[in-house]
Amino acid sequence: MAFVGLVVPFVARALAGPDIRHTLWLCLPLGPLMVLSADIFSRVLVAPSELPIGVLTALCGAPVLVAVVRARRLPTL
């Protein structure tokens, strides 16, 4: 579930632009929306049983973490 705190601000900033006021207000509905959609998908993907919600948030958050780390890397000389 920690990946929600990583993914949502980057998605909100991509949608709202650099203004922090708009980014903050966009994070408020995007966080619960991401958790709710991950919960729905976790119940639907393996229908008779349930997949932990942390697995789906990690699958969404890990590529974002890799992209952020690769984008922030300083060029080597």
Buried (B, 14 or more C-beta within 10 A) or exposed (E): EEBBEBBBBBBBBEEBEEEEEBBEEBBEEBBEEBBEEBBEBBEEEEEEEEBEBBEBBBEBBEEBBEEEEEEEEEEEE
